[in-house]
Amino acid sequence: YSASRCGGIVAAFGAPDGLGVIVDANQPMEALTGRSLAEMTGHHLDEYFTEPGHAREFMSAVLRDGKVTDCELTARRPDGSTTVVSYSAAVYTDGEGKAQGVLASARDVTDRKKFERLQTTLLDRARELDQAKTDFVSRVSHELRSPLTSVLGYLELLGGEEPGPLTKE
């Protein structure tokens, strides 16, 4: 493989005994982390994420299962800015099947996550408005029914017998 030939965000990690140690990365990975390959080489993957434990769990799962797809991690740059990425990784082996390391790729899903948060906020607001509408219709219905019931009661009284002469009573 050649990390420099891959167009997406790619990083390679050392063999299982060097769990999560970066040995190669391409330019998009440098842009993601805000660090050069020279700065990243020899450092653990978890140093570049907001939740190091989650990054270690990801790497352990790759080594245990041979591959992992769509694991979301949040990368942190030296300036404090973050990017949400979806990582997929697989163990690569030599001709005899012995693990040589891990090749990982990632895609930036920051915009998708922002959209999902906005969508959740809008759905919550729509539910609130629907409940307000239901409450309003219920109140209006009750407020109209009460006086109409009285009017209907008087109409029934008047309509039940023939009217007689009006008296002072």
DSSP file with accessible surface (Angstrom, degrees, kcal/mol):
  #  RESIDUE AA STRUCTURE BP1 BP2  ACC     N-H-->O    O-->H-N    N-H-->O    O-->H-N    TCO  KAPPA ALPHA  PHI   PSI    X-CA   Y-CA   Z-CA
    1    1 A Y              0   0  132      0, 0.0     2,-0.4     0, 0.0     0, 0.0   0.000 360.0 360.0 360.0 163.8    0.0    0.0    0.0
    2    2 A S    >>  -     0   0   36      1,-0.1     3,-1.2    22,-0.0     4,-0.6  -0.901 360.0-160.8-143.6 111.5    1.0    3.6   -0.2
    3    3 A A  G >4 S+     0   0    0     -2,-0.4     3,-1.0     1,-0.3    23,-0.1   0.857  93.0  60.2 -59.8 -33.3   -0.7    6.2    2.0
    4    4 A S  G 34 S+     0   0   97      1,-0.2    -1,-0.3    22,-0.1    23,-0.1   0.779 101.5  53.8 -68.9 -22.6    0.4    9.0   -0.3
    5    5 A R  G <4 S+     0   0  216     -3,-1.2     2,-0.3    21,-0.0    -1,-0.2   0.620  88.7  93.5 -85.0 -14.2   -1.4    7.5   -3.3
    6    6 A C    <<  -     0   0   48     -3,-1.0     4,-0.2    -4,-0.6     0, 0.0  -0.659  63.7-153.3 -83.8 135.4   -4.8    7.3   -1.4
    7    7 A G  S    S+     0   0   74     -2,-0.3    -1,-0.1     2,-0.1     3,-0.1   0.815  71.7  64.3 -78.6 -31.3   -7.1   10.3   -1.9
    8    8 A G  S    S-     0   0   44      1,-0.1     2,-0.6    20,-0.0    21,-0.3  -0.085 108.0 -66.5 -82.9-172.8   -9.0   10.1    1.3
    9    9 A I  E     +A  106   0A  23     97,-1.1    97,-2.0    19,-0.2     2,-0.4  -0.655  67.3 172.7 -76.8 116.8   -7.8   10.5    4.9
   10   10 A V  E     +A  105   0A  10     -2,-0.6    16,-1.9    95,-0.2     2,-0.3  -0.982  16.1 173.0-133.1 142.1   -5.5    7.5    5.5
   11   11 A A  E     -AB 104  25A   0     93,-2.2    93,-2.9    -2,-0.4     2,-0.4  -0.990  17.0-148.7-142.3 148.2   -3.2    6.5    8.2
   12   12 A A  E     -AB 103  24A   0     12,-3.0    11,-2.5    -2,-0.3    12,-1.4  -0.938  13.8-157.5-116.7 144.1   -1.2    3.3    8.8
   13   13 A F  E     -AB 102  22A   0     89,-2.8    89,-1.7    -2,-0.4     9,-0.2  -0.879  23.9 -96.4-122.7 153.2   -0.4    2.0   12.2
   14   14 A G        -     0   0   14      7,-2.8     6,-0.4     4,-0.4    88,-0.1   0.031  55.6 -71.5 -61.9 169.6    2.4   -0.4   13.5
   15   15 A A    >   -     0   0   29     85,-0.3     3,-3.0    86,-0.2     6,-0.2  -0.041  63.5 -83.4 -57.2 166.4    2.0   -4.1   14.0
   16   16 A P  G >  S+     0   0   58      0, 0.0     3,-0.9     0, 0.0    -1,-0.1   0.767 129.3  60.8 -49.9 -30.2   -0.1   -5.3   16.9
   17   17 A D  G 3  S+     0   0  153      1,-0.3     2,-0.1     2,-0.1    -2,-0.1   0.754 104.7  50.6 -72.7 -16.4    2.7   -5.0   19.4
   18   18 A G  G X  S-     0   0   21     -3,-3.0     3,-2.7     3,-0.1    -4,-0.4  -0.387  91.9-162.4-109.8  51.7    2.8   -1.2   18.6
   19   19 A L  T <   -     0   0   61     -3,-0.9     3,-0.1     1,-0.3    -4,-0.1  -0.086  69.2 -10.9 -44.4 109.8   -1.0   -0.8   19.1
   20   20 A G  T 3  S+     0   0    5     -6,-0.4    25,-2.6     1,-0.2     2,-0.5   0.567  89.8 146.6  79.4   9.2   -2.1    2.4   17.5
   21   21 A V  B <   -F   44   0B  30     -3,-2.7    -7,-2.8    23,-0.2     2,-0.3  -0.687  49.1-125.7 -82.2 126.5    1.4    3.8   16.8
   22   22 A I  E     +B   13   0A   0     21,-2.8    20,-3.2    -2,-0.5    -9,-0.3  -0.552  37.5 165.0 -75.7 128.5    1.3    5.9   13.6
   23   23 A V  E     +     0   0A  71    -11,-2.5     2,-0.3     1,-0.4   -10,-0.2   0.552  67.7   6.1-115.2 -17.1    3.9    4.8   11.0
   24   24 A D  E     +B   12   0A  47    -12,-1.4   -12,-3.0    16,-0.1    -1,-0.4  -0.980  59.2 170.3-162.3 153.2    2.6    6.5    7.9
   25   25 A A  E     -B   11   0A   6     -2,-0.3   -14,-0.2   -14,-0.3     2,-0.2  -0.973  24.5-124.3-161.0 157.1   -0.1    9.0    6.9
   26   26 A N     >  -     0   0    4    -16,-1.9     4,-1.9    -2,-0.3     3,-0.5  -0.459  39.8 -90.6-101.6 179.2   -1.1   11.0    3.9
   27   27 A Q  H  > S+     0   0  124      1,-0.2     4,-2.6     2,-0.2     5,-0.2   0.892 123.5  55.3 -60.3 -42.0   -1.7   14.7    3.4
   28   28 A P  H  > S+     0   0   32      0, 0.0     4,-2.4     0, 0.0    -1,-0.2   0.890 107.7  51.0 -60.8 -32.5   -5.4   14.6    4.2
   29   29 A M  H  > S+     0   0    0     -3,-0.5     4,-2.3   -19,-0.3     6,-0.3   0.900 108.9  51.3 -68.4 -37.6   -4.5   12.9    7.6
   30   30 A E  H  X>S+     0   0   56     -4,-1.9     4,-1.9     1,-0.2     5,-1.1   0.921 111.4  47.6 -62.6 -41.9   -2.0   15.7    8.2
   31   31 A A  H  <5S+     0   0   52     -4,-2.6    -2,-0.2     2,-0.2    -1,-0.2   0.903 110.4  52.7 -65.4 -40.3   -4.8   18.3    7.5
   32   32 A L  H  <5S+     0   0    7     -4,-2.4    -2,-0.2     1,-0.2    -1,-0.2   0.920 119.9  32.2 -61.1 -45.1   -7.2   16.4    9.8
   33   33 A T  H  <5S-     0   0    0     -4,-2.3    -1,-0.2     2,-0.2    -2,-0.2   0.633 100.8-128.5 -89.5 -16.1   -4.8   16.4   12.7
   34   34 A G  T  <5S+     0   0   40     -4,-1.9     2,-0.3     1,-0.3    -3,-0.2   0.746  75.1 105.8  72.9  22.6   -3.1   19.7   12.0
   35   35 A R  S   <S-     0   0   56     -5,-1.1    -1,-0.3    -6,-0.3    -2,-0.2  -0.970  70.8-114.5-134.3 152.4    0.3   18.0   12.3
   36   36 A S     >  -     0   0   45     -2,-0.3     4,-1.9    -3,-0.1     5,-0.2  -0.332  33.2-107.9 -79.1 164.7    2.9   16.8    9.8
   37   37 A L  H  > S+     0   0   50      1,-0.2     4,-2.9     2,-0.2    -1,-0.1   0.913 121.8  55.8 -58.1 -41.3    3.7   13.2    9.2
   38   38 A A  H  4 S+     0   0   85      1,-0.2    -1,-0.2     2,-0.2    -3,-0.0   0.884 108.3  47.6 -60.2 -38.6    7.0   13.7   11.0
   39   39 A E  H  4 S+     0   0  107     -3,-0.2    -1,-0.2     1,-0.2    -2,-0.2   0.841 117.3  42.3 -70.6 -33.5    5.1   15.0   14.1
   40   40 A M  H >< S+     0   0    0     -4,-1.9     3,-2.5    -3,-0.1   -18,-0.4   0.829  86.9 104.5 -83.3 -33.8    2.7   12.1   14.0
   41   41 A T  T 3< S+     0   0   63     -4,-2.9   -18,-0.2     1,-0.3     3,-0.1  -0.238  90.9  14.5 -56.9 129.6    5.1    9.2   13.3
   42   42 A G  T 3  S+     0   0   50    -20,-3.2    -1,-0.3     1,-0.3     2,-0.3   0.325 104.1 110.9  88.7  -7.1    5.8    7.2   16.4
   43   43 A H  S <  S-     0   0   76     -3,-2.5   -21,-2.8   -21,-0.2    -1,-0.3  -0.687  73.2-103.6 -99.5 156.0    2.8    8.7   18.3
   44   44 A H  B >   -F   21   0B  80     -2,-0.3     3,-1.6   -23,-0.2   -23,-0.2  -0.503  21.2-126.0 -78.0 145.1   -0.3    6.9   19.3
   45   45 A L  G >  S+     0   0    3    -25,-2.6     3,-2.1     1,-0.3    -1,-0.1   0.865 105.8  66.5 -52.2 -42.6   -3.6    7.4   17.4
   46   46 A D  G >  S+     0   0   24      1,-0.3     3,-1.1     2,-0.2    -1,-0.3   0.673  83.7  74.2 -63.6 -14.0   -5.4    8.3   20.6
   47   47 A E  G <  S+     0   0   89     -3,-1.6    -1,-0.3     1,-0.2    -2,-0.2   0.687  95.3  51.8 -69.4 -15.7   -3.3   11.5   21.1
   48   48 A Y  G <  S+     0   0    5     -3,-2.1    28,-2.6    -4,-0.2     2,-0.3   0.249  97.5  78.1-108.2  12.4   -5.3   13.2   18.3
   49   49 A F  B <  S-C   75   0A   1     -3,-1.1    26,-0.2    26,-0.3     6,-0.0  -0.898  75.4-128.3-126.9 153.7   -8.8   12.6   19.4
   50   50 A T  S    S+     0   0   47     24,-2.7    25,-0.1    -2,-0.3    -1,-0.1   0.754 108.5  41.8 -69.2 -25.9  -11.1   14.1   22.0
   51   51 A E    >>  +     0   0  119     23,-0.4     4,-1.8     1,-0.1     3,-0.7  -0.752  67.6 178.9-122.5  84.3  -11.9   10.7   23.5
   52   52 A P  H 3> S+     0   0   48      0, 0.0     4,-2.4     0, 0.0     5,-0.2   0.859  80.7  57.3 -55.7 -37.1   -8.6    8.8   23.7
   53   53 A G  H 3> S+     0   0   25      1,-0.2     4,-2.4     2,-0.2     5,-0.2   0.895 105.5  50.1 -61.6 -39.8  -10.3    5.8   25.3
   54   54 A H  H <> S+     0   0   63     -3,-0.7     4,-2.3     2,-0.2    -1,-0.2   0.901 109.5  51.4 -66.0 -38.9  -12.7    5.5   22.4
   55   55 A A  H  X S+     0   0    1     -4,-1.8     4,-2.3     2,-0.2    -2,-0.2   0.907 110.5  48.8 -64.8 -39.8   -9.8    5.6   19.9
   56   56 A R  H  X S+     0   0  124     -4,-2.4     4,-2.7     2,-0.2    -2,-0.2   0.906 110.0  51.3 -66.2 -40.8   -8.0    2.8   21.8
   57   57 A E  H  X S+     0   0  128     -4,-2.4     4,-2.5     2,-0.2    -2,-0.2   0.901 108.6  52.7 -61.2 -40.4  -11.2    0.7   21.8
   58   58 A F  H  X S+     0   0    6     -4,-2.3     4,-2.1     2,-0.2    -2,-0.2   0.952 111.4  45.0 -58.7 -50.4  -11.5    1.3   18.0
   59   59 A M  H  X S+     0   0    4     -4,-2.3     4,-2.2     1,-0.2    -2,-0.2   0.913 112.5  51.4 -64.3 -40.2   -7.9    0.0   17.5
   60   60 A S  H  X S+     0   0   51     -4,-2.7     4,-2.5     1,-0.2    -1,-0.2   0.912 109.3  50.8 -61.8 -41.4   -8.4   -2.9   19.8
   61   61 A A  H  X S+     0   0   14     -4,-2.5     4,-3.2     2,-0.2     6,-0.4   0.890 108.2  52.5 -64.7 -39.0  -11.6   -3.9   17.9
   62   62 A V  H  X S+     0   0    0     -4,-2.1     4,-2.2     1,-0.2    29,-0.3   0.948 112.9  44.0 -61.0 -47.0   -9.7   -3.8   14.6
   63   63 A L  H  < S+     0   0   53     -4,-2.2    -2,-0.2     2,-0.2    -1,-0.2   0.887 118.5  44.4 -66.7 -36.9   -7.0   -6.1   15.9
   64   64 A R  H  < S+     0   0  170     -4,-2.5    -2,-0.2    -5,-0.2    -1,-0.2   0.926 126.9  27.7 -71.9 -45.5   -9.5   -8.4   17.6
   65   65 A D  H  < S-     0   0   98     -4,-3.2    -2,-0.2    -5,-0.2    -3,-0.2   0.526 100.3-121.6 -99.3  -9.6  -12.0   -8.6   14.6
   66   66 A G  S  < S+     0   0   31     -4,-2.2    25,-2.4    -5,-0.3     2,-0.3   0.084  86.5  23.1  90.8 -26.3   -9.7   -7.9   11.7
   67   67 A K  E     - D   0  90A 138     -6,-0.4     2,-0.3    23,-0.2    23,-0.2  -0.972  56.9-163.9-164.6 156.6  -11.7   -4.9   10.6
   68   68 A V  E     - D   0  89A  27     21,-2.5    21,-2.8    -2,-0.3     2,-0.4  -0.989  12.9-158.2-142.8 140.2  -14.0   -2.2   11.8
   69   69 A T  E     +     0   0A  90     -2,-0.3    19,-0.2    19,-0.2    18,-0.1  -0.936  63.3   4.2-123.1 147.0  -16.2    0.1    9.7
   70   70 A D  E     +     0   0A  91     -2,-0.4     2,-0.6     1,-0.2    18,-0.2   0.871  67.8 164.8  54.0  53.5  -17.9    3.4   10.5
   71   71 A C  E     - D   0  87A  19     16,-3.1    16,-3.3    -3,-0.2     2,-0.4  -0.877  31.2-138.0 -96.9 118.6  -16.5    4.2   13.9
   72   72 A E  E     + D   0  86A  61     -2,-0.6     2,-0.3    14,-0.2    14,-0.2  -0.672  30.5 166.6 -84.6 128.0  -17.1    7.8   14.7
   73   73 A L  E     - D   0  85A   5     12,-2.5    12,-3.1    -2,-0.4     2,-0.6  -0.957  31.9-130.4-133.3 152.3  -14.2    9.7   16.4
   74   74 A T  E     - D   0  84A  36     -2,-0.3   -24,-2.7    10,-0.2   -23,-0.4  -0.928  21.7-149.0-109.9 113.7  -13.7   13.4   16.9
   75   75 A A  E     -CD  49  83A   0      8,-2.9     8,-1.8    -2,-0.6     2,-0.5  -0.571   7.3-153.4 -79.9 143.6  -10.2   14.6   15.9
   76   76 A R  E     - D   0  82A  97    -28,-2.6     6,-0.2    -2,-0.2     5,-0.1  -0.975   4.2-153.3-121.7 127.1   -8.7   17.5   17.8
   77   77 A R    >   -     0   0   55      4,-2.6     3,-2.2    -2,-0.5   -43,-0.2  -0.506  35.1-101.9 -89.5 165.7   -6.1   19.9   16.2
   78   78 A P  T 3  S+     0   0   85      0, 0.0   -44,-0.1     0, 0.0    -1,-0.1   0.821 122.5  59.0 -57.9 -29.2   -3.5   21.8   18.1
   79   79 A D  T 3  S-     0   0  124      1,-0.1     3,-0.1     2,-0.1   -45,-0.0   0.483 119.7-110.0 -80.1  -0.5   -5.6   25.0   17.8
   80   80 A G  S <  S+     0   0   46     -3,-2.2    -1,-0.1     1,-0.3     2,-0.0   0.291  74.3 134.5  93.2 -11.2   -8.5   23.2   19.6
   81   81 A S        -     0   0   46     -5,-0.1    -4,-2.6     1,-0.0     2,-0.3  -0.333  41.1-148.5 -70.0 155.6  -10.7   22.9   16.5
   82   82 A T  E     -D   76   0A  74     -6,-0.2     2,-0.4    -3,-0.1    -6,-0.2  -0.902  15.5-164.5-128.5 157.1  -12.4   19.5   16.0
   83   83 A T  E     -D   75   0A   7     -8,-1.8    -8,-2.9    -2,-0.3     2,-0.5  -0.992  19.1-136.8-139.4 128.9  -13.6   17.4   13.1
   84   84 A V  E     -D   74   0A  21     -2,-0.4    25,-3.0   -10,-0.2    26,-0.7  -0.768  31.0-177.6 -86.7 126.4  -16.0   14.4   13.4
   85   85 A V  E     -DE  73 108A   0    -12,-3.1   -12,-2.5    -2,-0.5     2,-0.6  -0.921  27.8-137.5-125.7 151.2  -14.7   11.5   11.2
   86   86 A S  E     -DE  72 107A   3     21,-2.5    21,-1.4    -2,-0.3     2,-0.3  -0.950  30.1-158.7-106.3 111.6  -16.0    8.1   10.5
   87   87 A Y  E     -DE  71 106A   1    -16,-3.3   -16,-3.1    -2,-0.6     2,-0.3  -0.724  15.9-178.3 -95.4 143.7  -13.1    5.7   10.6
   88   88 A S  E     + E   0 105A  28     17,-2.7    17,-3.1    -2,-0.3     2,-0.3  -0.982  14.1 172.5-131.3 143.1  -12.9    2.3    8.9
   89   89 A A  E     -DE  68 104A   7    -21,-2.8   -21,-2.5    -2,-0.3     2,-0.3  -0.989  14.3-170.1-151.2 156.0   -9.8    0.1    9.4
   90   90 A A  E     -DE  67 103A  43     13,-2.1    13,-2.7    -2,-0.3     2,-0.3  -0.992  29.8-110.3-146.1 150.1   -8.5   -3.4    8.7
   91   91 A V  E     - E   0 102A  34    -25,-2.4     2,-0.4    -2,-0.3    11,-0.3  -0.590  30.8-150.4 -75.5 135.7   -5.5   -5.4    9.6
   92   92 A Y  E     - E   0 101A  74      9,-2.4     8,-3.3    -2,-0.3     9,-1.3  -0.906  15.2-163.3-109.7 145.3   -3.0   -6.0    6.8
   93   93 A T  E     - E   0  99A  78     -2,-0.4     6,-0.2     6,-0.3     2,-0.1  -0.789  17.3-114.3-123.2 165.6   -0.9   -9.1    6.7
   94   94 A D    >   -     0   0   52      4,-2.2     3,-2.1    -2,-0.3    -1,-0.1  -0.214  54.0 -80.2 -85.7-175.0    2.1  -10.5    5.0
   95   95 A G  T 3  S+     0   0   89      1,-0.3    -1,-0.1     2,-0.1    -2,-0.0   0.710 131.7  53.2 -62.1 -20.0    2.1  -13.5    2.6
   96   96 A E  T 3  S-     0   0  178      2,-0.1    -1,-0.3     3,-0.0     3,-0.1   0.348 120.5-105.7 -97.1   3.7    2.0  -15.9    5.5
   97   97 A G  S <  S+     0   0   50     -3,-2.1     2,-0.4     1,-0.3    -2,-0.1   0.547  71.0 145.4  86.1   7.1   -1.0  -14.2    7.1
   98   98 A K        -     0   0  140      1,-0.1    -4,-2.2     2,-0.0    -1,-0.3  -0.644  57.3-108.0 -82.0 131.8    0.9  -12.6    9.9
   99   99 A A  E     + E   0  93A  30     -2,-0.4    -6,-0.3    -6,-0.2     3,-0.1  -0.349  37.4 176.1 -60.4 130.2   -0.4   -9.2   10.9
  100  100 A Q  E     -     0   0A  78     -8,-3.3     2,-0.3     1,-0.4   -85,-0.3   0.604  57.0 -63.4-107.4 -22.2    1.9   -6.4    9.8
  101  101 A G  E     - E   0  92A   0     -9,-1.3    -9,-2.4   -86,-0.1     2,-0.4  -0.984  55.9 -72.6 165.0-164.1   -0.2   -3.5   10.9
  102  102 A V  E     -AE  13  91A   1    -89,-1.7   -89,-2.8    -2,-0.3     2,-0.5  -0.985  25.1-156.7-129.4 134.9   -3.5   -1.6   10.4
  103  103 A L  E     -AE  12  90A  56    -13,-2.7   -13,-2.1    -2,-0.4     2,-0.4  -0.960  20.3-174.7-110.2 124.8   -4.6    0.5    7.5
  104  104 A A  E     -AE  11  89A   1    -93,-2.9   -93,-2.2    -2,-0.5     2,-0.3  -0.934  10.4-172.2-122.7 145.6   -7.3    3.0    8.4
  105  105 A S  E     -AE  10  88A  60    -17,-3.1   -17,-2.7    -2,-0.4     2,-0.3  -0.950   7.5-170.1-131.2 155.7   -9.3    5.5    6.3
  106  106 A A  E     -AE   9  87A  12    -97,-2.0   -97,-1.1    -2,-0.3     2,-0.4  -0.967  12.1-153.0-142.6 156.1  -11.7    8.2    7.4
  107  107 A R  E     - E   0  86A 119    -21,-1.4   -21,-2.5    -2,-0.3     2,-0.4  -0.995  30.8-111.4-131.7 142.5  -14.2   10.5    6.0
  108  108 A D  E     + E   0  85A  93     -2,-0.4   -23,-0.3   -23,-0.2     4,-0.1  -0.564  37.2 168.8 -72.4 120.4  -15.2   13.9    7.5
  109  109 A V     >  +     0   0    8    -25,-3.0     4,-2.5    -2,-0.4     5,-0.2   0.112  40.0 115.0-118.7  20.3  -18.8   13.7    8.8
  110  110 A T  H  > S+     0   0   24    -26,-0.7     4,-2.3     1,-0.2     5,-0.2   0.921  78.7  47.3 -58.1 -47.3  -18.8   17.0   10.6
  111  111 A D  H  > S+     0   0  124      1,-0.2     4,-2.5     2,-0.2    -1,-0.2   0.903 111.2  51.6 -63.5 -39.5  -21.5   18.5    8.4
  112  112 A R  H  > S+     0   0   92      1,-0.2     4,-2.6     2,-0.2    -1,-0.2   0.921 109.7  49.6 -63.3 -41.1  -23.7   15.4    8.6
  113  113 A K  H  X S+     0   0   48     -4,-2.5     4,-2.3     2,-0.2    -2,-0.2   0.907 110.2  50.5 -65.3 -39.6  -23.5   15.5   12.4
  114  114 A K  H  X S+     0   0  116     -4,-2.3     4,-2.4     1,-0.2    -1,-0.2   0.923 111.3  49.0 -62.0 -43.7  -24.4   19.2   12.4
  115  115 A F  H  X S+     0   0  124     -4,-2.5     4,-3.0     1,-0.2    -2,-0.2   0.913 109.3  52.0 -62.2 -42.2  -27.4   18.5   10.2
  116  116 A E  H  X S+     0   0   66     -4,-2.6     4,-2.4     2,-0.2    -1,-0.2   0.898 110.3  48.3 -62.2 -40.7  -28.4   15.6   12.4
  117  117 A R  H  X S+     0   0  140     -4,-2.3     4,-2.4     2,-0.2    -1,-0.2   0.919 113.3  47.5 -64.6 -42.3  -28.4   17.9   15.5
  118  118 A L  H  X S+     0   0   95     -4,-2.4     4,-2.7     2,-0.2    -2,-0.2   0.923 111.2  51.2 -63.2 -43.5  -30.4   20.5   13.6
  119  119 A Q  H  X S+     0   0   93     -4,-3.0     4,-2.6     2,-0.2    -2,-0.2   0.923 110.4  48.7 -60.7 -43.4  -32.8   17.9   12.5
  120  120 A T  H  X S+     0   0   76     -4,-2.4     4,-2.5     2,-0.2    -1,-0.2   0.926 111.7  49.8 -62.8 -43.6  -33.3   16.7   16.1
  121  121 A T  H  X S+     0   0   88     -4,-2.4     4,-2.3     1,-0.2    -2,-0.2   0.926 112.5  47.1 -61.0 -44.9  -33.8   20.2   17.3
  122  122 A L  H  X S+     0   0  105     -4,-2.7     4,-2.6     2,-0.2    -2,-0.2   0.890 111.5  50.5 -67.1 -38.8  -36.4   20.9   14.6
  123  123 A L  H  X S+     0   0   83     -4,-2.6     4,-2.3     2,-0.2    -1,-0.2   0.908 110.4  49.9 -65.0 -41.4  -38.2   17.6   15.3
  124  124 A D  H  X S+     0   0   75     -4,-2.5     4,-2.1     2,-0.2    -2,-0.2   0.923 111.9  48.5 -61.2 -43.1  -38.4   18.5   19.0
  125  125 A R  H  X S+     0   0  128     -4,-2.3     4,-2.6     2,-0.2    -2,-0.2   0.905 109.5  52.5 -64.0 -41.0  -39.7   21.9   18.2
  126  126 A A  H  X S+     0   0   54     -4,-2.6     4,-2.5     1,-0.2    -1,-0.2   0.908 109.0  50.2 -62.7 -38.9  -42.3   20.4   15.8
  127  127 A R  H  X S+     0   0  153     -4,-2.3     4,-2.3     2,-0.2    -1,-0.2   0.905 110.1  50.4 -65.0 -40.7  -43.5   18.1   18.6
  128  128 A E  H  X S+     0   0  111     -4,-2.1     4,-2.4     2,-0.2    -2,-0.2   0.923 112.1  47.1 -62.0 -44.7  -43.8   21.0   21.0
  129  129 A L  H  X S+     0   0   90     -4,-2.6     4,-2.5     2,-0.2    -2,-0.2   0.886 110.3  52.5 -65.7 -38.4  -45.8   23.0   18.5
  130  130 A D  H  X S+     0   0   88     -4,-2.5     4,-2.4     2,-0.2    -1,-0.2   0.917 110.6  47.8 -63.7 -40.8  -48.1   20.0   17.8
  131  131 A Q  H  X S+     0   0  103     -4,-2.3     4,-2.7     2,-0.2    -2,-0.2   0.910 110.7  51.3 -66.5 -40.1  -48.7   19.6   21.6
  132  132 A A  H  X S+     0   0   55     -4,-2.4     4,-2.5     2,-0.2    -2,-0.2   0.911 110.5  49.3 -62.4 -41.2  -49.5   23.3   21.8
  133  133 A K  H  X S+     0   0  119     -4,-2.5     4,-2.9     2,-0.2     5,-0.3   0.936 110.9  49.6 -62.8 -44.9  -52.0   23.0   19.0
  134  134 A T  H  X S+     0   0   65     -4,-2.4     4,-2.2     1,-0.2    -2,-0.2   0.927 112.5  47.3 -61.3 -44.8  -53.6   20.0   20.6
  135  135 A D  H  X S+     0   0   63     -4,-2.7     4,-2.5     2,-0.2    -1,-0.2   0.912 112.6  49.8 -62.2 -43.5  -53.9   21.9   23.9
  136  136 A F  H  X S+     0   0  134     -4,-2.5     4,-2.9     2,-0.2     5,-0.3   0.942 111.1  47.7 -61.7 -48.5  -55.3   25.0   22.2
  137  137 A V  H  X S+     0   0   84     -4,-2.9     4,-2.6     1,-0.2     5,-0.2   0.911 112.0  51.4 -61.6 -39.1  -57.9   23.0   20.2
  138  138 A S  H  X S+     0   0   78     -4,-2.2     4,-2.2    -5,-0.3    -1,-0.2   0.933 113.0  44.3 -63.8 -44.9  -58.9   21.2   23.4
  139  139 A R  H  X S+     0   0  159     -4,-2.5     4,-2.9     2,-0.2     5,-0.2   0.923 114.7  47.9 -66.0 -45.8  -59.4   24.5   25.4
  140  140 A V  H  X S+     0   0   55     -4,-2.9     4,-2.3     2,-0.2     5,-0.3   0.927 111.2  51.6 -61.8 -42.7  -61.2   26.2   22.6
  141  141 A S  H  X S+     0   0   39     -4,-2.6     4,-2.3    -5,-0.3    -1,-0.2   0.932 113.0  45.0 -60.2 -44.6  -63.5   23.3   22.2
  142  142 A H  H  X S+     0   0  102     -4,-2.2     4,-2.2     1,-0.2    -2,-0.2   0.929 112.3  51.2 -64.8 -45.6  -64.3   23.3   25.9
  143  143 A E  H  < S+     0   0  124     -4,-2.9    -1,-0.2     1,-0.2    -2,-0.2   0.841 114.9  43.1 -63.6 -33.9  -64.8   27.0   26.0
  144  144 A L  H  X S+     0   0  103     -4,-2.3     4,-1.7    -5,-0.2    -1,-0.2   0.866 111.7  54.0 -78.6 -36.8  -67.2   26.9   23.1
  145  145 A R  H  X S+     0   0  146     -4,-2.3     4,-2.3    -5,-0.3     5,-0.2   0.891 100.8  59.4 -65.9 -40.3  -69.1   23.9   24.3
  146  146 A S  H  X S+     0   0   55     -4,-2.2     4,-1.4     1,-0.2    -1,-0.2   0.957 111.5  37.0 -58.8 -54.0  -69.9   25.2   27.8
  147  147 A P  H  > S+     0   0   75      0, 0.0     4,-2.3     0, 0.0    -1,-0.2   0.897 115.4  55.2 -67.6 -34.9  -71.9   28.3   26.6
  148  148 A L  H  X S+     0   0   99     -4,-1.7     4,-2.9     1,-0.2     5,-0.2   0.870 102.3  57.4 -66.1 -32.4  -73.5   26.4   23.7
  149  149 A T  H  X S+     0   0   93     -4,-2.3     4,-2.2     2,-0.2    -1,-0.2   0.919 107.9  47.2 -63.3 -41.3  -74.8   23.8   26.1
  150  150 A S  H  X S+     0   0   72     -4,-1.4     4,-2.2     2,-0.2    -2,-0.2   0.933 112.3  49.0 -64.7 -45.4  -76.6   26.5   28.0
  151  151 A V  H  X S+     0   0   78     -4,-2.3     4,-2.5     1,-0.2    -2,-0.2   0.932 111.6  49.4 -61.3 -44.4  -78.0   28.0   24.9
  152  152 A L  H  X S+     0   0  101     -4,-2.9     4,-2.3     1,-0.2    -1,-0.2   0.893 108.0  54.7 -62.6 -38.3  -79.2   24.6   23.7
  153  153 A G  H  X S+     0   0   32     -4,-2.2     4,-1.8    -5,-0.2    -1,-0.2   0.934 110.2  45.4 -60.8 -44.6  -80.8   23.9   27.0
  154  154 A Y  H  X S+     0   0  160     -4,-2.2     4,-2.5     1,-0.2    -2,-0.2   0.896 111.0  53.6 -66.5 -38.8  -82.8   27.1   26.8
  155  155 A L  H  X S+     0   0  101     -4,-2.5     4,-2.6     1,-0.2    -1,-0.2   0.896 107.6  50.8 -63.1 -39.5  -83.8   26.4   23.2
  156  156 A E  H  X S+     0   0  145     -4,-2.3     4,-1.4     2,-0.2    -1,-0.2   0.893 109.9  50.5 -64.9 -39.1  -85.1   23.0   24.2
  157  157 A L  H  X S+     0   0  125     -4,-1.8     4,-0.6     1,-0.2    -2,-0.2   0.929 114.8  43.2 -62.5 -45.2  -87.2   24.6   27.0
  158  158 A L  H  < S+     0   0  134     -4,-2.5     3,-0.3     1,-0.2    -2,-0.2   0.851 116.9  46.6 -69.1 -35.4  -88.6   27.0   24.5
  159  159 A G  H  < S+     0   0   66     -4,-2.6    -1,-0.2    -5,-0.2    -2,-0.2   0.643  97.0  73.7 -84.2 -10.6  -89.1   24.4   21.8
  160  160 A G  H  < S+     0   0   67     -4,-1.4     2,-0.3    -3,-0.2    -1,-0.2   0.792 104.7  19.0 -77.8 -25.8  -90.7   21.8   24.1
  161  161 A E  S  < S-     0   0  154     -4,-0.6     3,-0.1    -3,-0.3    -1,-0.0  -0.937  91.0 -88.0-141.3 162.2  -94.1   23.4   24.5
  162  162 A E        -     0   0  174     -2,-0.3     2,-0.1     1,-0.1    -3,-0.1  -0.516  51.3-108.1 -72.9 138.9  -96.2   26.0   22.8
  163  163 A P        -     0   0  121      0, 0.0    -1,-0.1     0, 0.0     3,-0.1  -0.378  34.9-157.7 -67.8 141.6  -95.5   29.4   24.1
  164  164 A G        -     0   0   53      1,-0.2     3,-0.1    -2,-0.1    -3,-0.0  -0.385  39.9 -57.1-102.9-173.1  -98.1   31.0   26.2
  165  165 A P        -     0   0  119      0, 0.0     2,-0.3     0, 0.0    -1,-0.2  -0.331  61.2-106.8 -67.5 147.3  -98.8   34.7   26.9
  166  166 A L        -     0   0  177     -3,-0.1     2,-0.3     2,-0.0     0, 0.0  -0.588  42.3-175.8 -75.1 135.4  -95.9   36.6   28.4
  167  167 A T        -     0   0   97     -2,-0.3    -3,-0.0    -3,-0.1    -1,-0.0  -0.782  41.7-102.2-124.1 172.3  -96.4   37.4   32.0
  168  168 A K              0   0  218     -2,-0.3    -2,-0.0     1,-0.2    -1,-0.0   0.721 360.0 360.0 -68.8 -21.6  -94.3   39.4   34.5
  169  169 A E              0   0  217      0, 0.0    -1,-0.2     0, 0.0    -3,-0.0   0.731 360.0 360.0 -74.9 360.0  -93.0   36.2   36.0
